[in-house]
Amino acid sequence: MNISICITVLNEEKGIGALLDSIFAGSKKPTEVIIVDGGSKDKTVEIIRHYQKKYRNIKLLIEKGSIAHGRNTSIEIAESDVIVQIDSGCIAKPDWLEKITEPFVNKNVDIVAGFYEMPASTPLQYVLNVFHGVPPQRFNPRTFIPSARSVAFRKAVWEKIGGYNEKLKGAGEDTLFFYEAVKNNFRIVRVGEVRVIWEEVKNLTLKSALKKFFNYARGDAGSGIWWNPNKQLASHNIKVSLIFIRYFVGLLLVILSLLGYISPLVIFVLIILYLIYPIYKWRDVIRSWQGKLWLPVIQILSDFAVMSGFVSGILGR
């Protein structure tokens, strides 16, 4: 089976070497590795060219453009029937490539969705991770939406869908792509035990995390996905809409309290319940008391980051 690993990078000098090392140290070797650089200003290209001297099957193309454009370009020039994607900032586990391509022995399989681990070293990072990705405790083999961070699919899938939507300039391009895959009834095998290590999240700070929440929400709004065949009413955009409703109702209740129609005690109890809500929601994931203290704070900050990102995405459509 010929396999093309397609990677899109931009200013990834800190992670691209570790990623390539992990790919070529794996139990299964790719036929080719295609990297599209979107115009890096750091040493990313220099590092990749150094690896090309050792691994002749690395192809590098420098072409400015969005993430979606980079993904499409790499897949377009790929010579294999099976496309595998992993993002810089991740590290492939030794058996990752072998396991994520194994299901294609069955000719009826179109897409294989791998999973990822999110390392953390502080209580704050553990909490940021549950808002940033899917914890392993919440992986659902029936509804998990594939991510370009760890996925494989037949090139024919990409051709039928029409590639990644290049109108989306930031995040959200893979969400829309795999939404279309679900809508077109491609057969997806979800393998939660086949993982990459998402090393990038170890460097998350509160500021960088909120920026990502903003960008993800903007991308989701730009994608225009409201009803997901798998997620149904739990689609990202419906969830964001519910956040708006919660805060609107909360503001309305505060106004009614100031006008004397509702007791301030009711408002106080509702605020306390909302602060307790994320602690209850993530009780099986966040167990340290430090993490539990961070949960209400990150919940509120992420709410506002997501709402502002959503508005930006709607206005930018």
Residue, then its C-alpha position, 0 to 999 in steps of 0.5 A: m500500500n502506497i501512503s502519502i503523508c501530507i503536512t502543512v506548516l507555517n513558522e514551525e521551527k520548534g516542532i517540525g524536526a520532532l515530527l519528522d523524526s517520529i514519522f521516520a522512526g515508526s514501524k511503518k514508513p511512508t512512501e512519501v512525505i509532502i510538506v507545503d510551507g505557507g511562507s515561514k519566516d523562521k528556520t522551518v524551511e531550512i530544517i526541512r531541507h536538512y531532513q531532505k538530505k537524509y530522507r529522499n522521499i520528503k517533498l517540499l513546496i513553498e507556497k503562500g496561502s491558507i491552511a486549506h490551500g496548503r492541505n489541498t496542494s499537498i494532496e493534489i501532488a500526492e502520488s498515493d491512493v491513501i492520504v495521511q495527515i498529521d499537523s506540525g506540533c504533533i509527534a507520531k507514536p511508533d505504531w501510528l502510521e501502521k495502525i491508522t492505515e491498517p483498516f484500508v485492507n477493507k476496501n469499503v473503508d474510506i476514512v480512518a480517524g485517529f485520536y490524540e493525547m494532550p500532555a499537560s504539566t500544570p493544573l491550568q494546562y489540564v483544564l485548558n486541554v478539556f476546552h481545547g480538545v477531546p479528553p480520552q474519557r469523552f472519545n465516542p467511536r460513533t460520533f467523534i469528528p475526524s481531525a486533520r491532526s490524525v487522520a487517513f483517507r482515500k484520495a478519492v474522498w478528497e476528490k469527491i468532496g472537492g477538497y478543503n474549502e479555501k474560502l476559510k482562511g483560518a480554522g474550521e477547514d477540516t471540520l467542514f471537510f469531514y462534515e461533508a464526508v459524513k454527509n456523503n456517507f463515506r465509511i469512517v472507522r474511528v480508532g481511539e487507541v491510534r494516537v499522536i501526541w499533540e505536543e503543542v498544547k504543552n506550551l499553551t498559556l491562558k492568553s494563547a488558549l483564549k486566542k485559539f478558542f476565538n479562532y476555532a469559533r470564528g472558523d466554525a461560524g465561517s463553516g456555516i455548519w449548524w446541523n451535524p448528522n453525527k452531533q445533531l443538536a450538539s454541533h459547535n455552532i448550536k452550542v455557541s448559540l446556547i452560550f449567547i442565550r444563557y448570557f442573554v437570559g442572565l442579563l435579563l434576570v439581572i435587570l428584572s432583579l434591579l427593577g425589583y421583580i426578582s429577589p437578588l438571592v435568586i440571581f446569586v444562586l444562579i451564578i453559583l450554580y453556573l460556576i459549579y456547572p463546569i466542575y460537575k461537567w468535567r468531574d471525571v476528567i479534572r480531579s485535582w482541587q487546583g484544576k477544579l478551582w480553574l474550571p469556573v474561571i476558564q469556563i467564563l473566559s472561554d465563553f466570551a472568547v468563543m462568543s466574540g470569535f463566533v461574531s467575527g466569523i459570522l460578520g466575515r462570511 
